[in-house]
Amino acid sequence: MVERININRVATVRFQPVGKLYHFNASKIHDLQVGDYVIVATSRGRELGEVVGFPDNGEFNQEVTHKPIERRATPRELVLQRTWRRKELERMIDCRAKASELGLSAIKIVRAEYSFDGSSLVFLYSSEGDEKIDLSDLTREMKRAIRKTSIEFRQIGPRDVAKVLSGMGACGLEERCCSKFLTEFSPISIKMAKAQGISLNPQEITGMCGRLRCCLIYEYEQYAEARKHLPKLKKKVVTPRGVGKVVEVMPLKKAVRVLLEDDRRVEFYQHEIHPYDELKKLQDKAEAPCERHGYGECDCNREEQSE
């Protein structure tokens, strides 16, 4: 049961080196600092995590209740955690072998994660397709092999698989962004690639996970904001060198390339061009007959100025 405590100080805690960030009430430990290791209660049981920051309490709704940090982790618990982590690779290999024996070729065991005290073991796995796979036999066999430990299987998506496996990124970086610094995944869409003028070739916008690259969101807001003030492709514009059609948009330069009526392609900055439609409306209005005098002699303008 969550203990209700007035939020005086909130701490950000993570349980993996580049894992998702969680918030806990730190009011019980007044001298808690970044880099301290703490014990907290989670939906998976008691876990050991690292304090990575203290966000401004103004960012949180004061009515929201955060679970409290129980205490600092002891040196013995830190050593215990490292001991169990050294066994994770062996457990993962054992589980893969057992899954193969049971004919579970549709799943791939990606990682094994022990709790800091070895009381629970979680196997992360991925599978192809949307069909639910029965892992009851595999769970039973692993419980027989690893006694006195809670066994759980948790399915993860392609992005999480790429994050766990790490390795070189599709762009050539030695380490993928998701494994190096991304703590959470943001929704990515084709719209982001289009806004930045990136080729929609799947090989250029797809990451090692088989999904759209996370980096498509990095500069999207800057491109989207810049495009608001520039004409779209194929729009007619008025330039210092005449009327033309936009054939290329360069958002970060705040410029466009225009195909003029004499077939020249010239680059113009945002302040040098004007929408052709607006100019045409002004010309049509100026050339339209006066509502009072028609096409005859008109002195409406002089009357307005005298007033």
C-alpha positions in Angstrom: 0.0 0.0 0.0 1.3 3.5 -1.0 2.1 5.7 2.0 0.8 9.2 1.6 3.4 11.8 2.3 3.4 15.5 1.6 5.6 16.1 -1.4 8.6 18.2 -0.1 11.3 16.7 -2.3 11.0 14.4 -5.3 13.9 12.3 -6.5 14.4 10.8 -10.0 15.6 7.2 -9.9 16.7 4.7 -12.5 17.3 1.0 -12.2 19.3 0.4 -15.4 22.3 2.4 -16.7 20.2 4.0 -19.5 16.8 2.9 -18.2 13.5 4.7 -17.8 13.3 7.4 -15.2 10.9 7.1 -12.2 10.0 9.6 -9.5 9.9 8.8 -5.8 9.2 10.8 -2.6 12.6 11.6 -1.0 11.4 13.5 2.1 12.4 10.7 4.5 16.1 11.1 3.7 17.0 14.8 4.0 20.7 14.5 2.9 20.1 12.4 -0.2 22.4 13.3 -3.1 22.7 12.5 -6.8 24.7 9.3 -7.2 23.3 7.7 -4.1 21.8 4.2 -4.3 18.5 3.6 -2.7 15.9 0.9 -2.0 12.4 1.5 -3.2 9.2 -0.5 -3.5 7.9 -1.0 -7.1 5.3 -3.1 -8.8 8.0 -5.7 -9.3 8.9 -5.7 -5.6 11.8 -4.0 -3.8 14.4 -2.7 -6.2 17.8 -1.0 -5.9 18.2 2.2 -8.0 20.4 5.1 -8.5 19.4 8.7 -7.8 20.1 10.8 -10.9 18.4 14.1 -10.1 15.9 16.2 -8.1 13.3 17.8 -10.4 11.6 21.0 -9.4 8.5 20.2 -7.3 6.6 22.7 -9.3 6.6 20.3 -12.2 4.3 17.9 -10.2 0.7 18.1 -9.1 0.8 18.3 -5.4 -2.1 16.0 -5.1 -0.1 13.2 -6.8 1.3 10.6 -4.4 4.8 9.2 -5.1 6.0 6.1 -3.4 8.6 6.9 -0.8 12.2 6.0 -0.9 12.7 3.5 1.9 16.3 4.0 2.7 19.8 4.1 1.2 21.3 0.8 -0.1 24.0 -0.7 2.0 27.5 -1.6 0.7 26.6 -5.3 1.1 23.5 -4.8 -1.1 25.6 -3.2 -3.8 28.0 -6.1 -3.8 25.1 -8.5 -3.8 23.6 -6.8 -6.9 26.9 -7.1 -8.8 27.1 -10.8 -7.9 23.6 -11.6 -9.2 24.2 -9.5 -12.4 27.2 -11.6 -13.2 24.9 -14.6 -13.4 22.4 -13.1 -15.8 24.2 -14.1 -19.0 24.3 -17.7 -17.9 20.6 -17.7 -17.0 19.8 -16.2 -20.4 21.7 -19.0 -22.2 20.0 -21.6 -20.1 16.6 -20.2 -20.9 17.4 -20.1 -24.7 18.4 -23.7 -24.6 15.3 -24.7 -22.7 13.1 -22.8 -25.1 14.7 -24.6 -28.1 14.1 -28.0 -26.4 10.4 -27.1 -26.1 10.1 -26.0 -29.7 9.5 -22.3 -28.9 11.2 -21.1 -32.0 8.8 -18.1 -32.3 10.4 -16.3 -29.3 13.8 -14.9 -28.7 15.1 -14.5 -25.2 16.9 -11.2 -25.2 18.0 -10.7 -21.7 17.8 -12.0 -18.1 17.5 -9.5 -15.2 17.9 -10.4 -11.6 16.6 -8.3 -8.7 19.4 -6.9 -6.5 18.9 -9.6 -3.9 18.3 -12.5 -6.3 14.8 -13.0 -5.2 13.3 -12.6 -8.6 14.4 -13.2 -12.2 12.8 -11.6 -15.3 13.4 -12.9 -18.8 12.8 -10.3 -21.5 11.8 -11.8 -24.8 10.5 -10.8 -28.3 8.3 -12.6 -30.8 7.1 -12.1 -34.3 3.5 -11.6 -35.1 0.6 -10.7 -32.8 -0.3 -14.2 -31.6 0.0 -14.8 -27.9 2.5 -17.6 -27.1 2.0 -20.0 -24.2 5.1 -19.9 -22.0 3.7 -21.9 -19.2 5.9 -25.0 -19.9 9.0 -22.8 -20.2 8.2 -21.0 -17.0 7.7 -24.3 -15.2 11.0 -25.8 -16.5 12.9 -22.6 -15.4 11.4 -22.7 -12.0 12.6 -26.3 -11.6 16.1 -25.3 -12.7 16.2 -22.2 -10.6 14.7 -22.8 -7.2 13.7 -20.2 -4.5 13.5 -17.5 -7.2 10.4 -15.9 -8.7 10.4 -16.3 -12.5 8.7 -13.9 -14.9 8.6 -13.5 -18.6 8.1 -10.1 -20.1 7.6 -9.4 -23.8 9.3 -6.3 -25.3 9.0 -4.5 -28.6 11.6 -4.1 -31.4 12.9 -0.8 -30.2 13.5 -2.2 -26.7 15.3 -5.2 -28.3 17.6 -2.9 -30.2 18.3 -1.0 -26.9 19.1 -4.1 -25.0 21.3 -5.6 -27.7 23.1 -2.3 -28.4 25.7 -2.3 -31.2 26.3 0.0 -34.1 23.5 2.3 -35.3 22.1 2.4 -38.9 23.8 5.8 -39.3 27.2 4.4 -38.6 27.6 5.6 -35.0 29.5 3.1 -32.8 26.6 2.9 -30.4 22.9 3.3 -31.0 21.1 6.4 -29.5 18.7 4.2 -27.7 21.5 2.3 -25.9 23.6 5.4 -25.2 21.3 8.1 -23.9 17.6 7.6 -24.7 15.6 6.7 -21.6 12.2 6.6 -23.3 11.0 6.2 -26.9 8.9 9.0 -28.5 6.3 8.4 -31.2 7.9 8.7 -34.7 6.0 9.3 -37.9 6.6 9.7 -41.6 5.5 13.2 -41.3 8.7 14.1 -39.4 10.8 12.8 -42.3 8.8 14.8 -44.9 9.1 18.0 -42.8 12.9 17.7 -42.9 13.0 16.9 -46.6 14.5 13.4 -45.9 14.2 10.7 -48.5 11.4 8.3 -47.8 13.6 5.4 -48.9 13.2 2.7 -46.1 16.9 2.1 -45.9 17.5 5.8 -45.0 14.8 6.3 -42.4 14.7 2.8 -40.8 16.8 1.9 -37.8 18.3 -1.4 -36.8 15.1 -2.2 -35.0 13.2 -2.2 -38.2 11.2 0.9 -37.1 11.5 4.6 -38.0 14.7 6.1 -36.6 14.5 7.8 -33.3 16.7 10.7 -34.6 13.9 11.8 -36.9 12.4 13.7 -33.9 15.6 15.5 -32.9 15.2 18.5 -35.2 11.6 18.1 -36.2 10.3 21.0 -34.2 12.9 23.4 -35.6 12.0 22.3 -39.2 8.2 22.5 -38.5 8.5 26.0 -37.0 10.6 27.3 -39.9 8.3 25.9 -42.5 5.4 27.8 -41.0 6.9 31.0 -42.4 8.0 29.7 -45.8 5.8 28.9 -48.9 5.2 25.3 -49.8 6.6 23.5 -52.9 5.0 24.5 -56.3 3.6 27.7 -54.8 3.9 30.8 -57.0 5.8 33.7 -55.3 6.9 37.2 -56.2 10.6 37.8 -56.0 12.9 40.8 -56.7 13.6 39.1 -60.1 10.0 38.4 -61.0 7.4 35.8 -60.5 8.3 32.1 -60.1 7.4 28.8 -58.6 9.0 27.3 -55.5 11.0 24.1 -56.3 12.9 23.6 -53.1 12.4 24.6 -49.5 15.4 25.1 -47.1 13.9 25.6 -43.7 17.0 26.0 -41.6 18.4 28.6 -44.0 14.9 30.3 -44.0 15.2 30.3 -47.8 13.6 28.8 -50.9 14.8 28.0 -54.4 12.5 29.5 -57.1 12.1 28.6 -60.8 11.6 31.9 -62.5 9.7 32.5 -65.7 12.9 32.6 -67.7 13.8 29.1 -66.4 16.5 30.3 -64.0 16.7 28.7 -60.5 17.5 31.4 -57.9 17.7 31.1 -54.1 15.8 33.8 -52.1 15.6 34.4 -48.4 12.2 34.6 -46.6 12.1 38.4 -46.4 12.7 38.7 -50.2 9.6 36.9 -51.3 5.9 37.5 -51.2 2.9 35.2 -51.9 1.7 35.6 -55.5 -1.9 35.1 -54.5 -1.9 38.1 -52.2 -0.4 40.3 -54.9 -2.9 39.1 -57.4 -5.8 39.9 -55.1 -4.5 43.5 -54.7 -4.0 43.9 -58.4 -7.6 42.6 -59.1 -9.0 45.0 -56.5 -7.1 47.9 -58.0 -8.3 47.1 -61.5 -11.9 46.4 -60.5 -14.5 49.1 -61.4 -15.7 51.5 -58.7 -19.0 50.5 -57.2 -20.3 54.1 -57.6 -18.7 55.3 -60.8 -17.9 52.1 -62.8 -15.0 52.6 -65.2 -15.7 56.3 -65.5 -13.9 59.2 -63.7 -13.7 58.4 -60.0 -13.0 60.7 -57.1 -13.8 58.4 -54.2 -10.2 58.3 -53.1 -10.1 62.1 -52.9 -13.3 62.2 -50.9 -12.0 59.7 -48.4 -8.7 61.7 -47.9 -10.6 65.0 -47.4 -12.7 63.3 -44.7 
